[in-house]
Amino acid sequence: MEVPVKVEKQLEKACIGAEGCVSHFTNECMACKLISMGILPGTTIKLLRRAPFGGGCYVKADNLLLALRKAEACSIVLR
């Protein structure tokens, strides 16, 4: 019997339209900010679009629509 492998990816590296569940954060300072914005471990996030030239991204987290800076998106790990 095979055990399913958990694939984890940073939100910043996800493709547009990708959806996943927040596994954890890589930066404690950003984690405090993201948690206060309503992005908690277990929250479902969908990447809607990106800003041009490597800027931030626009996401839907449960029923919230949020714009995140690149540093904030890099600290979110999805599974």
N, CA, C and O atoms as a MOPAC input file, in Angstrom:
PM7 MOZYME 1SCF
protein

 N      0.84300 1    -1.17400 1     0.00000 1
 C      0.00000 1     0.00000 1     0.00000 1
 C      0.89300 1     1.24400 1     0.00000 1
 O      1.78600 1     1.37700 1     0.83700 1
 N      0.64300 1     2.14900 1    -0.94300 1
 C      1.44300 1     3.35900 1    -1.05600 1
 C      0.90200 1     4.45700 1    -0.15300 1
 O     -0.30700 1     4.62600 1     0.00400 1
 N      1.82200 1     5.18600 1     0.42600 1
 C      1.45000 1     6.31900 1     1.26000 1
 C      1.47600 1     7.56400 1     0.38900 1
 O      2.47700 1     7.81000 1    -0.28400 1
 N      0.39800 1     8.37000 1     0.37600 1
 C      0.42000 1     9.57300 1    -0.46000 1
 C      1.47900 1    10.56100 1     0.02800 1
 O      1.65400 1    10.75900 1     1.23000 1
 N      2.17200 1    11.16800 1    -0.91400 1
 C      3.22700 1    12.11900 1    -0.59800 1
 C      2.60900 1    13.51800 1    -0.52900 1
 O      1.86900 1    13.92500 1    -1.42300 1
 N      2.92300 1    14.24300 1     0.54400 1
 C      2.44000 1    15.61000 1     0.67300 1
 C      3.36700 1    16.53000 1    -0.10700 1
 O      4.56800 1    16.59100 1     0.15900 1
 N      2.80600 1    17.23400 1    -1.05700 1
 C      3.59000 1    18.17400 1    -1.84800 1
 C      3.35100 1    19.56300 1    -1.28300 1
 O      2.21200 1    20.02100 1    -1.20000 1
 N      4.42800 1    20.23000 1    -0.89500 1
 C      4.32100 1    21.57500 1    -0.35500 1
 C      5.00800 1    22.54600 1    -1.29200 1
 O      6.06600 1    22.24300 1    -1.84300 1
 N      4.40600 1    23.72200 1    -1.47600 1
 C      4.92900 1    24.71100 1    -2.39200 1
 C      4.65600 1    26.09600 1    -1.83400 1
 O      3.61100 1    26.33900 1    -1.23100 1
 N      5.60700 1    27.00700 1    -2.03900 1
 C      5.38800 1    28.38500 1    -1.63800 1
 C      4.33000 1    29.00500 1    -2.54100 1
 O      4.26200 1    28.70800 1    -3.73400 1
 N      3.51500 1    29.86200 1    -1.96500 1
 C      2.46300 1    30.53100 1    -2.73700 1
 C      3.06400 1    31.32700 1    -3.88900 1
 O      2.48100 1    31.38100 1    -4.97200 1
 N      4.20500 1    31.93700 1    -3.67300 1
 C      4.85500 1    32.75300 1    -4.70400 1
 C      5.21200 1    31.92800 1    -5.94000 1
 O      5.23700 1    32.46300 1    -7.04800 1
 N      5.48600 1    30.64200 1    -5.76600 1
 C      5.90400 1    29.78100 1    -6.87800 1
 C      4.74500 1    29.02700 1    -7.52000 1
 O      4.95000 1    28.26300 1    -8.46300 1
 N      3.54100 1    29.23200 1    -7.02300 1
 C      2.36300 1    28.54800 1    -7.56100 1
 C      1.92400 1    29.20400 1    -8.87400 1
 O      2.21200 1    30.37500 1    -9.12400 1
 N      1.23100 1    28.43700 1    -9.69700 1
 C      0.70500 1    28.94800 1   -10.95500 1
 C     -0.60800 1    29.69600 1   -10.70000 1
 O     -1.29200 1    29.45700 1    -9.70500 1
 N     -0.94200 1    30.59700 1   -11.61400 1
 C     -2.20300 1    31.32800 1   -11.50100 1
 C     -3.34900 1    30.32700 1   -11.60100 1
 O     -3.36200 1    29.47700 1   -12.49100 1
 N     -4.29800 1    30.43000 1   -10.69700 1
 C     -5.41400 1    29.49600 1   -10.64300 1
 C     -5.18800 1    28.34700 1    -9.67400 1
 O     -6.10700 1    27.57900 1    -9.38800 1
 N     -3.96100 1    28.22800 1    -9.16800 1
 C     -3.64300 1    27.14500 1    -8.22700 1
 C     -4.36400 1    27.38300 1    -6.90000 1
 O     -4.53100 1    28.51700 1    -6.45300 1
 N     -4.77600 1    26.29800 1    -6.30100 1
 C     -5.48700 1    26.36800 1    -5.02500 1
 C     -4.85100 1    25.38400 1    -4.06500 1
 O     -4.46700 1    24.28100 1    -4.45300 1
 N     -4.74400 1    25.78600 1    -2.81800 1
 C     -4.15600 1    24.91000 1    -1.81600 1
 C     -4.53300 1    25.35300 1    -0.42000 1
 O     -5.17800 1    26.38300 1    -0.22000 1
 N     -4.11900 1    24.55800 1     0.52500 1
 C     -4.40200 1    24.81200 1     1.93300 1
 C     -3.10500 1    25.27000 1     2.59800 1
 O     -2.04600 1    24.69300 1     2.35100 1
 N     -3.18000 1    26.29400 1     3.43300 1
 C     -1.99100 1    26.80800 1     4.10700 1
 C     -1.47200 1    25.75700 1     5.07600 1
 O     -2.19100 1    25.32500 1     5.97700 1
 N     -0.23200 1    25.34900 1     4.89000 1
 C      0.39700 1    24.36600 1     5.75700 1
 C      1.08500 1    25.05500 1     6.93800 1
 O      0.82000 1    24.74600 1     8.09900 1
 N      1.97300 1    25.99600 1     6.61100 1
 C      2.69900 1    26.73300 1     7.63300 1
 C      3.31400 1    27.97700 1     7.02100 1
 O      3.16200 1    28.22600 1     5.82500 1
 N      4.01100 1    28.76200 1     7.84000 1
 C      4.68300 1    29.97400 1     7.39600 1
 C      6.18200 1    29.80800 1     7.61000 1
 O      6.60600 1    29.11800 1     8.53700 1
 N      6.98500 1    30.43900 1     6.75500 1
 C      8.43200 1    30.31700 1     6.88200 1
 C      9.04600 1    31.47700 1     7.65500 1
 O     10.20000 1    31.38800 1     8.07200 1
 N      8.31200 1    32.55100 1     7.85400 1
 C      8.82200 1    33.73800 1     8.52500 1
 C      7.87700 1    34.10300 1     9.66500 1
 O      6.69400 1    34.35200 1     9.43300 1
 N      8.38400 1    34.13600 1    10.88500 1
 C      7.53800 1    34.39600 1    12.04900 1
 C      6.93200 1    35.79700 1    12.04300 1
 O      5.77200 1    35.97300 1    12.41500 1
 N      7.70800 1    36.79000 1    11.62300 1
 C      7.18500 1    38.16700 1    11.58700 1
 C      6.04500 1    38.29000 1    10.57700 1
 O      5.02300 1    38.91600 1    10.85500 1
 N      6.23200 1    37.68500 1     9.40100 1
 C      5.17600 1    37.70300 1     8.38700 1
 C      3.98100 1    36.87700 1     8.84300 1
 O      2.83900 1    37.20500 1     8.52500 1
 N      4.24100 1    35.80800 1     9.58700 1
 C      3.15000 1    34.95700 1    10.07100 1
 C      2.20200 1    35.75500 1    10.95200 1
 O      0.98500 1    35.60700 1    10.83600 1
 N      2.73100 1    36.59400 1    11.82600 1
 C      1.87600 1    37.42500 1    12.69200 1
 C      1.00200 1    38.34800 1    11.86000 1
 O     -0.18900 1    38.50100 1    12.13000 1
 N      1.60400 1    38.96300 1    10.84500 1
 C      0.86100 1    39.87900 1     9.98200 1
 C     -0.21900 1    39.13700 1     9.19500 1
 O     -1.35400 1    39.60400 1     9.10300 1
 N      0.13300 1    37.97900 1     8.62600 1
 C     -0.81900 1    37.21200 1     7.82300 1
 C     -1.96100 1    36.67100 1     8.67700 1
 O     -3.11200 1    36.65500 1     8.23900 1
 N     -1.65100 1    36.23400 1     9.88100 1
 C     -2.69900 1    35.73000 1    10.77300 1
 C     -3.65900 1    36.85700 1    11.13200 1
 O     -4.86700 1    36.63300 1    11.20400 1
 N     -3.14500 1    38.06900 1    11.36000 1
 C     -4.02500 1    39.19300 1    11.67000 1
 C     -4.88100 1    39.58500 1    10.46200 1
 O     -5.94700 1    40.17800 1    10.62400 1
 N     -4.41100 1    39.25200 1     9.24200 1
 C     -5.19300 1    39.52000 1     8.03000 1
 C     -6.23200 1    38.43200 1     7.78000 1
 O     -7.09400 1    38.59200 1     6.91600 1
 N     -6.16400 1    37.32600 1     8.52200 1
 C     -7.13600 1    36.24500 1     8.36200 1
 C     -6.62100 1    35.03200 1     7.63900 1
 O     -7.39600 1    34.12400 1     7.33900 1
 N     -5.32600 1    34.98400 1     7.34500 1
 C     -4.73900 1    33.80800 1     6.69300 1
 C     -4.11800 1    32.94300 1     7.77900 1
 O     -3.03400 1    33.23500 1     8.28300 1
 N     -4.81600 1    31.88800 1     8.12700 1
 C     -4.39200 1    30.97100 1     9.18600 1
 C     -3.99000 1    29.63500 1     8.57700 1
 O     -4.39600 1    29.32700 1     7.45600 1
 N     -3.19800 1    28.83000 1     9.29300 1
 C     -2.95700 1    27.46100 1     8.81300 1
 C     -4.30100 1    26.73600 1     8.67200 1
 O     -5.13200 1    26.76000 1     9.58000 1
 N     -4.49200 1    26.10300 1     7.53400 1
 C     -5.75400 1    25.43500 1     7.24400 1
 C     -6.65700 1    26.23100 1     6.32600 1
 O     -7.65600 1    25.70400 1     5.83700 1
 N     -6.32500 1    27.49800 1     6.07800 1
 C     -7.10900 1    28.34800 1     5.18100 1
 C     -6.87800 1    27.92100 1     3.73900 1
 O     -5.74500 1    27.63700 1     3.35000 1
 N     -7.93500 1    27.87400 1     2.94800 1
 C     -7.82600 1    27.55900 1     1.52800 1
 C     -7.53300 1    28.84700 1     0.76300 1
 O     -8.24500 1    29.84200 1     0.90200 1
 N     -6.47600 1    28.81400 1    -0.04500 1
 C     -6.06100 1    29.98800 1    -0.81400 1
 C     -6.03800 1    29.64500 1    -2.29300 1
 O     -5.57600 1    28.57600 1    -2.69300 1
 N     -6.55000 1    30.57700 1    -3.10400 1
 C     -6.49100 1    30.44000 1    -4.55900 1
 C     -5.76600 1    31.66600 1    -5.11300 1
 O     -6.12000 1    32.80200 1    -4.79600 1
 N     -4.75800 1    31.42900 1    -5.93400 1
 C     -4.00300 1    32.50700 1    -6.55700 1
 C     -4.77800 1    33.00400 1    -7.77800 1
 O     -4.94500 1    32.26700 1    -8.75000 1
 N     -5.24900 1    34.24800 1    -7.72900 1
 C     -6.07600 1    34.78700 1    -8.80800 1
 C     -5.24700 1    35.46100 1    -9.90500 1
 O     -5.46100 1    35.20400 1   -11.09000 1
 N     -4.30000 1    36.32300 1    -9.51100 1
 C     -3.44400 1    36.98100 1   -10.50700 1
 C     -2.20200 1    37.55600 1    -9.84300 1
 O     -2.12000 1    37.66600 1    -8.61900 1
 N     -1.23700 1    37.92000 1   -10.68600 1
 C      0.02800 1    38.48200 1   -10.21600 1
 C      0.19700 1    39.89300 1   -10.77300 1
 O     -0.31900 1    40.22600 1   -11.84000 1
 N      0.92700 1    40.70600 1   -10.02800 1
 C      1.30700 1    42.02400 1   -10.51300 1
 C      2.46300 1    41.85300 1   -11.49900 1
 O      3.24300 1    40.90900 1   -11.37600 1
 N      2.58000 1    42.74700 1   -12.46600 1
 C      3.67800 1    42.61400 1   -13.43400 1
 C      5.04300 1    42.89200 1   -12.80700 1
 O      5.14300 1    43.52300 1   -11.75500 1
 N      6.07500 1    42.41400 1   -13.46400 1
 C      7.47000 1    42.64700 1   -13.08900 1
 C      7.82100 1    42.08700 1   -11.71700 1
 O      8.58100 1    42.71100 1   -10.97700 1
 N      7.28400 1    40.93100 1   -11.36700 1
 C      7.65400 1    40.26400 1   -10.12300 1
 C      7.12600 1    40.93600 1    -8.87100 1
 O      7.73000 1    40.82400 1    -7.80400 1
 N      6.01800 1    41.62600 1    -8.98800 1
 C      5.42300 1    42.29200 1    -7.82500 1
 C      4.62600 1    41.32200 1    -6.97500 1
 O      4.94800 1    40.13600 1    -6.91000 1
 N      3.61500 1    41.80800 1    -6.34100 1
 C      2.78900 1    41.00600 1    -5.44800 1
 C      1.79600 1    40.13500 1    -6.19200 1
 O      1.90300 1    39.92800 1    -7.40000 1
 N      0.83100 1    39.63000 1    -5.44600 1
 C     -0.18900 1    38.78400 1    -6.05100 1
 C     -1.53600 1    39.04300 1    -5.38200 1
 O     -1.60700 1    39.58500 1    -4.27900 1
 N     -2.59000 1    38.64700 1    -6.06600 1
 C     -3.95500 1    38.83200 1    -5.61500 1
 C     -4.53400 1    37.44700 1    -5.34800 1
 O     -4.54500 1    36.60200 1    -6.24300 1
 N     -5.01100 1    37.20600 1    -4.13900 1
 C     -5.47000 1    35.87800 1    -3.75100 1
 C     -6.87700 1    35.93500 1    -3.16200 1
 O     -7.35400 1    36.98100 1    -2.72200 1
 N     -7.51300 1    34.78400 1    -3.17200 1
 C     -8.78300 1    34.60300 1    -2.47700 1
 C     -8.52500 1    33.61000 1    -1.35600 1
 O     -8.19700 1    32.45100 1    -1.61000 1
 N     -8.67300 1    34.05800 1    -0.12300 1
 C     -8.45300 1    33.21700 1     1.05400 1
 C     -9.80400 1    33.01500 1     1.72500 1
 O    -10.34800 1    33.93900 1     2.33000 1
 N    -10.34300 1    31.80500 1     1.61600 1
 C    -11.71400 1    31.50400 1     2.03300 1
 C    -12.64100 1    32.49700 1     1.34500 1
 O    -12.83400 1    32.38300 1     0.13400 1
 N    -13.21800 1    33.45300 1     2.03700 1
 C    -14.10000 1    34.43100 1     1.39000 1
 C    -13.49500 1    35.83000 1     1.36200 1
 O    -14.20500 1    36.80500 1     1.11600 1
 N    -12.19800 1    35.93600 1     1.60900 1
 C    -11.50300 1    37.22300 1     1.59400 1
 C    -10.73000 1    37.38500 1     0.29100 1
 O    -10.12500 1    36.42700 1    -0.19100 1
 N    -10.74200 1    38.57000 1    -0.27800 1
 C     -9.90200 1    38.89400 1    -1.42200 1
 C     -8.79500 1    39.80200 1    -0.91400 1
 O     -9.06400 1    40.87100 1    -0.36700 1
 N     -7.54200 1    39.37400 1    -1.09700 1
 C     -6.39700 1    40.08900 1    -0.53900 1
 C     -5.31400 1    40.29000 1    -1.58800 1
 O     -5.10500 1    39.44900 1    -2.46300 1
 N     -4.63300 1    41.41800 1    -1.47900 1
 C     -3.42600 1    41.65900 1    -2.26500 1
 C     -2.24000 1    41.46600 1    -1.33100 1
 O     -2.18100 1    42.07800 1    -0.26400 1
 N     -1.30600 1    40.62800 1    -1.72400 1
 C     -0.14000 1    40.32200 1    -0.89600 1
 C      1.13000 1    40.78600 1    -1.57900 1
 O      1.26000 1    40.68400 1    -2.79800 1
 N      2.06100 1    41.29300 1    -0.79700 1
 C      3.38500 1    41.61900 1    -1.31400 1
 C      4.13800 1    40.32400 1    -1.58400 1
 O      3.76400 1    39.26100 1    -1.08800 1
 N      5.19800 1    40.42500 1    -2.37100 1
 C      5.98600 1    39.24700 1    -2.72000 1
 C      6.55700 1    38.57300 1    -1.47800 1
 O      6.55600 1    37.34500 1    -1.39300 1
 N      7.05000 1    39.35500 1    -0.50600 1
 C      7.62700 1    38.79300 1     0.71400 1
 C      6.57100 1    38.03500 1     1.52200 1
 O      6.87100 1    37.00400 1     2.12500 1
 N      5.35300 1    38.53700 1     1.53400 1
 C      4.27000 1    37.85600 1     2.25400 1
 C      3.90400 1    36.54200 1     1.55900 1
 O      3.69200 1    35.52300 1     2.21700 1
 N      3.83400 1    36.57300 1     0.23600 1
 C      3.49800 1    35.36400 1    -0.52700 1
 C      4.59300 1    34.31700 1    -0.41100 1
 O      4.30300 1    33.12000 1    -0.40700 1
 N      5.85400 1    34.74700 1    -0.31700 1
 C      6.96600 1    33.79700 1    -0.18700 1
 C      6.94600 1    33.07800 1     1.16000 1
 O      7.46000 1    31.96500 1     1.27000 1
 N      6.36700 1    33.68900 1     2.17300 1
 C      6.36800 1    33.07500 1     3.49800 1
 C      5.20900 1    32.10300 1     3.71300 1
 O      5.16000 1    31.43000 1     4.74300 1
 N      4.27600 1    32.01400 1     2.76200 1
 C      3.14500 1    31.08800 1     2.87000 1
 C      3.48400 1    29.78900 1     2.15500 1
 O      3.86300 1    29.80700 1     0.98400 1
 N      3.35100 1    28.66600 1     2.84500 1
 C      3.59900 1    27.34900 1     2.25800 1
 C      2.25800 1    26.62400 1     2.14700 1
 O      1.53600 1    26.46300 1     3.13000 1
 N      1.94500 1    26.19000 1     0.92300 1
 C      0.69000 1    25.48000 1     0.64900 1
 C      0.92800 1    23.98600 1     0.54100 1
 O      2.02200 1    23.54800 1     0.18500 1
 N     -0.09100 1    23.20800 1     0.84700 1
 C     -0.01600 1    21.76500 1     0.61000 1
 C     -1.15300 1    21.35600 1    -0.29400 1
 O     -1.28400 1    20.17800 1    -0.62600 1

